[in-house]
Amino acid sequence: MAKTLKSTLRCPNCGHQKEETMPTASCQYFYACEACSKVLKPKKGDCCVYCSYGTVNCPPMQENGDQCC
């Protein structure tokens, strides 16, 4: 199954959205919103910012289902 490598992150602080390319071999724990500069961190129980704020889960989650980094 092919992994989706693009996800649109939406900042919960200001609503800014931006499509980003996700790392393939690891999770991204922090993301700085370019509009308001808030540093996003994963929600409790999520492995990364893409699983919390993205339109697509990170590649490790896509591949492993319920197991991440």
Biopython code that builds the backbone (N, CA, C, O; Angstrom):
import numpy as np
from Bio.PDB.StructureBuilder import StructureBuilder

atoms = [
    (1, "MET", "N", (0.833, -1.181, 0.000)),
    (1, "MET", "CA", (0.000, 0.000, 0.000)),
    (1, "MET", "C", (0.881, 1.249, 0.000)),
    (1, "MET", "O", (1.793, 1.366, 0.818)),
    (2, "ALA", "N", (0.616, 2.162, -0.894)),
    (2, "ALA", "CA", (1.412, 3.380, -1.005)),
    (2, "ALA", "C", (1.071, 4.349, 0.115)),
    (2, "ALA", "O", (-0.095, 4.553, 0.453)),
    (3, "LYS", "N", (2.101, 4.934, 0.672)),
    (3, "LYS", "CA", (1.901, 5.916, 1.737)),
    (3, "LYS", "C", (1.625, 7.278, 1.126)),
    (3, "LYS", "O", (2.190, 7.631, 0.091)),
    (4, "THR", "N", (0.755, 8.038, 1.769)),
    (4, "THR", "CA", (0.517, 9.421, 1.391)),
    (4, "THR", "C", (1.537, 10.255, 2.142)),
    (4, "THR", "O", (1.649, 10.149, 3.363)),
    (5, "LEU", "N", (2.284, 11.087, 1.423)),
    (5, "LEU", "CA", (3.354, 11.853, 2.048)),
    (5, "LEU", "C", (3.009, 13.323, 2.254)),
    (5, "LEU", "O", (3.793, 14.058, 2.855)),
    (6, "LYS", "N", (1.857, 13.760, 1.771)),
    (6, "LYS", "CA", (1.444, 15.154, 1.939)),
    (6, "LYS", "C", (0.260, 15.201, 2.900)),
    (6, "LYS", "O", (-0.635, 14.358, 2.845)),
    (7, "SER", "N", (0.270, 16.189, 3.773)),
    (7, "SER", "CA", (-0.825, 16.400, 4.707)),
    (7, "SER", "C", (-0.982, 17.906, 4.915)),
    (7, "SER", "O", (0.006, 18.641, 4.934)),
    (8, "THR", "N", (-2.204, 18.352, 5.067)),
    (8, "THR", "CA", (-2.453, 19.766, 5.335)),
    (8, "THR", "C", (-2.636, 19.937, 6.832)),
    (8, "THR", "O", (-3.574, 19.403, 7.424)),
    (9, "LEU", "N", (-1.726, 20.690, 7.437)),
    (9, "LEU", "CA", (-1.807, 20.979, 8.865)),
    (9, "LEU", "C", (-2.660, 22.221, 9.076)),
    (9, "LEU", "O", (-2.536, 23.201, 8.341)),
    (10, "ARG", "N", (-3.528, 22.178, 10.087)),
    (10, "ARG", "CA", (-4.363, 23.324, 10.438)),
    (10, "ARG", "C", (-4.028, 23.728, 11.862)),
    (10, "ARG", "O", (-4.148, 22.927, 12.789)),
    (11, "CYS", "N", (-3.610, 24.971, 12.032)),
    (11, "CYS", "CA", (-3.264, 25.490, 13.345)),
    (11, "CYS", "C", (-4.543, 25.693, 14.167)),
    (11, "CYS", "O", (-5.450, 26.396, 13.724)),
    (12, "PRO", "N", (-4.624, 25.090, 15.348)),
    (12, "PRO", "CA", (-5.811, 25.264, 16.182)),
    (12, "PRO", "C", (-5.883, 26.655, 16.808)),
    (12, "PRO", "O", (-6.936, 27.062, 17.299)),
    (13, "ASN", "N", (-4.783, 27.374, 16.790)),
    (13, "ASN", "CA", (-4.729, 28.709, 17.387)),
    (13, "ASN", "C", (-5.308, 29.775, 16.458)),
    (13, "ASN", "O", (-6.113, 30.603, 16.885)),
    (14, "CYS", "N", (-4.895, 29.755, 15.184)),
    (14, "CYS", "CA", (-5.312, 30.820, 14.262)),
    (14, "CYS", "C", (-6.076, 30.310, 13.041)),
    (14, "CYS", "O", (-6.658, 31.103, 12.300)),
    (15, "GLY", "N", (-6.080, 28.987, 12.824)),
    (15, "GLY", "CA", (-6.795, 28.419, 11.686)),
    (15, "GLY", "C", (-6.006, 28.358, 10.390)),
    (15, "GLY", "O", (-6.507, 27.854, 9.385)),
    (16, "HIS", "N", (-4.776, 28.867, 10.398)),
    (16, "HIS", "CA", (-3.933, 28.829, 9.196)),
    (16, "HIS", "C", (-3.720, 27.377, 8.758)),
    (16, "HIS", "O", (-3.523, 26.493, 9.591)),
    (17, "GLN", "N", (-3.762, 27.141, 7.445)),
    (17, "GLN", "CA", (-3.552, 25.804, 6.903)),
    (17, "GLN", "C", (-2.407, 25.827, 5.901)),
    (17, "GLN", "O", (-2.246, 26.777, 5.135)),
    (18, "LYS", "N", (-1.618, 24.765, 5.923)),
    (18, "LYS", "CA", (-0.517, 24.655, 4.968)),
    (18, "LYS", "C", (-0.247, 23.187, 4.687)),
    (18, "LYS", "O", (-0.168, 22.368, 5.603)),
    (19, "GLU", "N", (-0.106, 22.864, 3.400)),
    (19, "GLU", "CA", (0.252, 21.507, 3.014)),
    (19, "GLU", "C", (1.744, 21.314, 3.214)),
    (19, "GLU", "O", (2.552, 22.138, 2.786)),
    (20, "GLU", "N", (2.099, 20.224, 3.865)),
    (20, "GLU", "CA", (3.496, 19.910, 4.147)),
    (20, "GLU", "C", (3.794, 18.480, 3.712)),
    (20, "GLU", "O", (2.896, 17.641, 3.631)),
    (21, "THR", "N", (5.064, 18.216, 3.436)),
    (21, "THR", "CA", (5.525, 16.861, 3.168)),
    (21, "THR", "C", (5.985, 16.263, 4.493)),
    (21, "THR", "O", (6.807, 16.846, 5.200)),
    (22, "MET", "N", (5.446, 15.098, 4.816)),
    (22, "MET", "CA", (5.763, 14.459, 6.092)),
    (22, "MET", "C", (7.058, 13.660, 6.002)),
    (22, "MET", "O", (7.386, 13.115, 4.949)),
    (23, "PRO", "N", (7.794, 13.593, 7.116)),
    (23, "PRO", "CA", (8.967, 12.710, 7.130)),
    (23, "PRO", "C", (8.496, 11.267, 7.034)),
    (23, "PRO", "O", (7.430, 10.930, 7.549)),
    (24, "THR", "N", (9.275, 10.410, 6.381)),
    (24, "THR", "CA", (8.832, 9.038, 6.154)),
    (24, "THR", "C", (9.289, 8.047, 7.217)),
    (24, "THR", "O", (8.637, 7.022, 7.421)),
    (25, "ALA", "N", (10.383, 8.329, 7.891)),
    (25, "ALA", "CA", (10.938, 7.340, 8.816)),
    (25, "ALA", "C", (10.808, 7.735, 10.281)),
    (25, "ALA", "O", (11.285, 7.017, 11.161)),
    (26, "SER", "N", (10.178, 8.852, 10.548)),
    (26, "SER", "CA", (10.055, 9.291, 11.939)),
    (26, "SER", "C", (8.820, 10.167, 12.092)),
    (26, "SER", "O", (8.171, 10.536, 11.113)),
    (27, "CYS", "N", (8.514, 10.487, 13.332)),
    (27, "CYS", "CA", (7.385, 11.366, 13.628)),
    (27, "CYS", "C", (7.889, 12.789, 13.843)),
    (27, "CYS", "O", (9.035, 13.003, 14.238)),
    (28, "GLN", "N", (7.029, 13.742, 13.581)),
    (28, "GLN", "CA", (7.374, 15.146, 13.806)),
    (28, "GLN", "C", (6.602, 15.605, 15.040)),
    (28, "GLN", "O", (5.374, 15.681, 15.020)),
    (29, "TYR", "N", (7.328, 15.909, 16.106)),
    (29, "TYR", "CA", (6.708, 16.248, 17.382)),
    (29, "TYR", "C", (6.364, 17.726, 17.514)),
    (29, "TYR", "O", (5.472, 18.079, 18.285)),
    (30, "PHE", "N", (7.045, 18.591, 16.786)),
    (30, "PHE", "CA", (6.808, 20.023, 16.879)),
    (30, "PHE", "C", (6.635, 20.619, 15.496)),
    (30, "PHE", "O", (7.249, 20.164, 14.532)),
    (31, "TYR", "N", (5.791, 21.645, 15.402)),
    (31, "TYR", "CA", (5.585, 22.361, 14.148)),
    (31, "TYR", "C", (5.252, 23.796, 14.489)),
    (31, "TYR", "O", (4.313, 24.044, 15.246)),
    (32, "ALA", "N", (5.996, 24.750, 13.950)),
    (32, "ALA", "CA", (5.742, 26.164, 14.197)),
    (32, "ALA", "C", (4.848, 26.717, 13.090)),
    (32, "ALA", "O", (5.206, 26.676, 11.913)),
    (33, "CYS", "N", (3.681, 27.237, 13.478)),
    (33, "CYS", "CA", (2.761, 27.834, 12.508)),
    (33, "CYS", "C", (3.419, 29.083, 11.925)),
    (33, "CYS", "O", (3.898, 29.944, 12.663)),
    (34, "GLU", "N", (3.437, 29.172, 10.603)),
    (34, "GLU", "CA", (4.088, 30.321, 9.974)),
    (34, "GLU", "C", (3.240, 31.585, 10.083)),
    (34, "GLU", "O", (3.757, 32.682, 9.873)),
    (35, "ALA", "N", (1.958, 31.463, 10.403)),
    (35, "ALA", "CA", (1.095, 32.645, 10.510)),
    (35, "ALA", "C", (1.139, 33.283, 11.896)),
    (35, "ALA", "O", (1.265, 34.502, 12.011)),
    (36, "CYS", "N", (1.035, 32.461, 12.958)),
    (36, "CYS", "CA", (0.971, 33.026, 14.314)),
    (36, "CYS", "C", (2.163, 32.645, 15.184)),
    (36, "CYS", "O", (2.273, 33.123, 16.313)),
    (37, "SER", "N", (3.047, 31.805, 14.690)),
    (37, "SER", "CA", (4.262, 31.349, 15.374)),
    (37, "SER", "C", (4.022, 30.409, 16.552)),
    (37, "SER", "O", (4.969, 30.076, 17.265)),
    (38, "LYS", "N", (2.790, 29.975, 16.774)),
    (38, "LYS", "CA", (2.533, 29.018, 17.843)),
    (38, "LYS", "C", (3.203, 27.695, 17.484)),
    (38, "LYS", "O", (3.123, 27.237, 16.344)),
    (39, "VAL", "N", (3.859, 27.095, 18.460)),
    (39, "VAL", "CA", (4.498, 25.803, 18.248)),
    (39, "VAL", "C", (3.487, 24.719, 18.630)),
    (39, "VAL", "O", (3.066, 24.614, 19.782)),
    (40, "LEU", "N", (3.111, 23.920, 17.631)),
    (40, "LEU", "CA", (2.153, 22.852, 17.850)),
    (40, "LEU", "C", (2.875, 21.615, 18.365)),
    (40, "LEU", "O", (3.986, 21.299, 17.940)),
    (41, "LYS", "N", (2.219, 20.928, 19.287)),
    (41, "LYS", "CA", (2.708, 19.660, 19.828)),
    (41, "LYS", "C", (1.574, 18.657, 19.683)),
    (41, "LYS", "O", (0.412, 19.062, 19.637)),
    (42, "PRO", "N", (1.867, 17.373, 19.610)),
    (42, "PRO", "CA", (0.797, 16.379, 19.468)),
    (42, "PRO", "C", (-0.179, 16.427, 20.640)),
    (42, "PRO", "O", (0.200, 16.717, 21.775)),
    (43, "LYS", "N", (-1.440, 16.137, 20.340)),
    (43, "LYS", "CA", (-2.440, 16.009, 21.400)),
    (43, "LYS", "C", (-2.138, 14.744, 22.192)),
    (43, "LYS", "O", (-1.480, 13.833, 21.691)),
    (44, "LYS", "N", (-2.616, 14.692, 23.418)),
    (44, "LYS", "CA", (-2.406, 13.512, 24.254)),
    (44, "LYS", "C", (-2.943, 12.276, 23.537)),
    (44, "LYS", "O", (-4.082, 12.258, 23.069)),
    (45, "GLY", "N", (-2.113, 11.256, 23.461)),
    (45, "GLY", "CA", (-2.495, 10.015, 22.798)),
    (45, "GLY", "C", (-2.100, 9.933, 21.334)),
    (45, "GLY", "O", (-2.141, 8.851, 20.748)),
    (46, "ASP", "N", (-1.716, 11.058, 20.727)),
    (46, "ASP", "CA", (-1.260, 11.066, 19.336)),
    (46, "ASP", "C", (0.264, 11.038, 19.308)),
    (46, "ASP", "O", (0.922, 11.495, 20.243)),
    (47, "CYS", "N", (0.815, 10.496, 18.223)),
    (47, "CYS", "CA", (2.271, 10.352, 18.148)),
    (47, "CYS", "C", (2.970, 11.569, 17.558)),
    (47, "CYS", "O", (4.160, 11.771, 17.797)),
    (48, "CYS", "N", (2.240, 12.393, 16.781)),
    (48, "CYS", "CA", (2.903, 13.509, 16.120)),
    (48, "CYS", "C", (1.898, 14.592, 15.737)),
    (48, "CYS", "O", (0.691, 14.410, 15.891)),
    (49, "VAL", "N", (2.398, 15.707, 15.242)),
    (49, "VAL", "CA", (1.523, 16.824, 14.864)),
    (49, "VAL", "C", (0.643, 16.476, 13.672)),
    (49, "VAL", "O", (-0.457, 17.015, 13.551)),
    (50, "TYR", "N", (1.092, 15.593, 12.794)),
    (50, "TYR", "CA", (0.271, 15.220, 11.640)),
    (50, "TYR", "C", (-0.943, 14.398, 12.069)),
    (50, "TYR", "O", (-2.028, 14.554, 11.509)),
    (51, "CYS", "N", (-0.765, 13.526, 13.055)),
    (51, "CYS", "CA", (-1.891, 12.734, 13.558)),
    (51, "CYS", "C", (-2.869, 13.604, 14.337)),
    (51, "CYS", "O", (-4.057, 13.287, 14.402)),
    (52, "SER", "N", (-2.392, 14.693, 14.927)),
    (52, "SER", "CA", (-3.258, 15.585, 15.695)),
    (52, "SER", "C", (-3.922, 16.669, 14.850)),
    (52, "SER", "O", (-5.103, 16.959, 15.039)),
    (53, "TYR", "N", (-3.181, 17.269, 13.926)),
    (53, "TYR", "CA", (-3.672, 18.458, 13.225)),
    (53, "TYR", "C", (-3.683, 18.341, 11.705)),
    (53, "TYR", "O", (-4.052, 19.293, 11.016)),
    (54, "GLY", "N", (-3.287, 17.191, 11.174)),
    (54, "GLY", "CA", (-3.202, 17.025, 9.729)),
    (54, "GLY", "C", (-4.414, 16.343, 9.127)),
    (54, "GLY", "O", (-5.232, 15.753, 9.833)),
    (55, "THR", "N", (-4.513, 16.433, 7.820)),
    (55, "THR", "CA", (-5.593, 15.783, 7.092)),
    (55, "THR", "C", (-5.290, 14.312, 6.838)),
    (55, "THR", "O", (-6.186, 13.538, 6.502)),
    (56, "VAL", "N", (-4.017, 13.924, 7.000)),
    (56, "VAL", "CA", (-3.577, 12.545, 6.798)),
    (56, "VAL", "C", (-2.649, 12.176, 7.953)),
    (56, "VAL", "O", (-1.808, 12.979, 8.356)),
    (57, "ASN", "N", (-2.800, 10.965, 8.486)),
    (57, "ASN", "CA", (-1.891, 10.501, 9.533)),
    (57, "ASN", "C", (-0.480, 10.337, 8.978)),
    (57, "ASN", "O", (-0.293, 10.195, 7.769)),
    (58, "CYS", "N", (0.503, 10.358, 9.862)),
    (58, "CYS", "CA", (1.906, 10.229, 9.463)),
    (58, "CYS", "C", (2.169, 8.875, 8.809)),
    (58, "CYS", "O", (1.434, 7.919, 9.055)),
    (59, "PRO", "N", (3.220, 8.781, 7.970)),
    (59, "PRO", "CA", (3.533, 7.521, 7.283)),
    (59, "PRO", "C", (3.703, 6.314, 8.206)),
    (59, "PRO", "O", (3.210, 5.239, 7.867)),
    (60, "PRO", "N", (4.383, 6.437, 9.373)),
    (60, "PRO", "CA", (4.468, 5.250, 10.241)),
    (60, "PRO", "C", (3.087, 4.752, 10.700)),
    (60, "PRO", "O", (2.877, 3.543, 10.802)),
    (61, "MET", "N", (2.156, 5.655, 10.975)),
    (61, "MET", "CA", (0.805, 5.249, 11.366)),
    (61, "MET", "C", (0.064, 4.647, 10.192)),
    (61, "MET", "O", (-0.686, 3.686, 10.362)),
    (62, "GLN", "N", (0.261, 5.197, 8.997)),
    (62, "GLN", "CA", (-0.379, 4.640, 7.804)),
    (62, "GLN", "C", (0.079, 3.194, 7.589)),
    (62, "GLN", "O", (-0.702, 2.329, 7.191)),
    (63, "GLU", "N", (1.358, 2.959, 7.861)),
    (63, "GLU", "CA", (1.951, 1.648, 7.618)),
    (63, "GLU", "C", (1.637, 0.652, 8.732)),
    (63, "GLU", "O", (1.352, -0.515, 8.464)),
    (64, "ASN", "N", (1.691, 1.115, 9.978)),
    (64, "ASN", "CA", (1.571, 0.216, 11.126)),
    (64, "ASN", "C", (0.208, 0.221, 11.799)),
    (64, "ASN", "O", (-0.024, -0.558, 12.723)),
    (65, "GLY", "N", (-0.683, 1.072, 11.358)),
    (65, "GLY", "CA", (-2.011, 1.122, 11.969)),
    (65, "GLY", "C", (-2.003, 1.796, 13.324)),
    (65, "GLY", "O", (-1.973, 3.024, 13.406)),
    (66, "ASP", "N", (-2.031, 1.012, 14.386)),
    (66, "ASP", "CA", (-2.116, 1.587, 15.724)),
    (66, "ASP", "C", (-0.769, 1.746, 16.405)),
    (66, "ASP", "O", (-0.706, 2.201, 17.547)),
    (67, "GLN", "N", (0.307, 1.381, 15.725)),
    (67, "GLN", "CA", (1.643, 1.540, 16.309)),
    (67, "GLN", "C", (2.382, 2.656, 15.574)),
    (67, "GLN", "O", (2.340, 2.748, 14.347)),
    (68, "CYS", "N", (3.042, 3.481, 16.332)),
    (68, "CYS", "CA", (3.792, 4.570, 15.718)),
    (68, "CYS", "C", (5.215, 4.565, 16.227)),
    (68, "CYS", "O", (5.605, 3.737, 17.051)),
    (69, "CYS", "N", (5.960, 5.487, 15.728)),
    (69, "CYS", "CA", (7.375, 5.710, 16.018)),
    (69, "CYS", "C", (7.823, 5.051, 17.294)),
    (69, "CYS", "O", (8.992, 5.155, 17.665)),
]
sb = StructureBuilder()
sb.init_structure("model")
sb.init_model(0)
sb.init_chain("A")
sb.init_seg("    ")
for serial, (resi, resn, name, xyz) in enumerate(atoms, 1):
    if name == "N":
        sb.init_residue(resn, " ", resi, " ")
    sb.init_atom(name, np.array(xyz, "f"), 0.0, 1.0, " ", f" {name:<3s}", serial, name[0])
structure = sb.get_structure()
